[in-house]
Amino acid sequence: MYKAIVYKEWIKLRWFLLIMLGITLAVHLKIFIMLRSAVVAKGAYHLWYMAAVKQAVFYGDIMWLAPFIGLVTALAQFVPETGKSRLRILFHLPLPHDVSLVCMLGVGCLWVGGLCGVSALCLAVTMGTYFPPELVMSALVTAAPWFLASVPAYFGTVLAMVETAWWRKVVYGVVAYGLVLLMMKETMGFFEWSLGWYALAFALYLPTVLLPAHRFKRGIV
């Protein structure tokens, strides 16, 4: 049964994976070309000075990439499930509905996490081409909150779609958008010492997503 659920999610997500992967690689290629052009035009010393002294963030183009991936993945997964109350199918499978939902969410998280991992790897390779390891690590620490923002983007969208009451949909959407905005700081190392606490707080999204399905099963609006 687990394999069937995973295969169903794969059928829904496979084309979106290719599209999101293409967008991710295109954005990083743009950053690479921009840095290469800066080295050719002004020299490597100027680039190092801007990064080390001015703390310029050359990779700000990827800031909204992870939340966008989370949003698109959630829509691709749950638009087919929530249309015409198809979510009821979860309650007729030979598995508890919460186990089925967690399995679906696990596939989505792997999708989002894998694409964010590709983005982080591309960032490390691009920065490592022109900068020493210290600045590469600084870039990854700076971009980590942007990748973490994919969590509220994904789970917040899922919550808003699975929920049956419109006022709760609005609340979940506003909260998720606010959390994403909170992570969007284009300042080097802004969340270096607090990122772990935000990660723990965002982990609370998983049990929260199960609540609308539980209410749906009991007929509570």
Secondary structure, 3 states (H helix, E strand, C coil): CHHHHHHHHHHHHHHHHHHHHHHHHHHHHHHHHHHHHHHHHHCHHHHHHHHHCCCCCCCHHHCCHHHHHHHHHHHHHHHHHHHHHHHHHHHHCCCCHHHHHHHHHHHHHHHHHHHHHHHHHHHHHHHHHHCCHHHHHHHHHHHHHHHHCHHHHHHHHHHHHHCCCHHHHHHHHHHHHHHHHHHCCCCCCCCCCCHHHHHHHHCCHHHHHHHHHHHHHHCCC
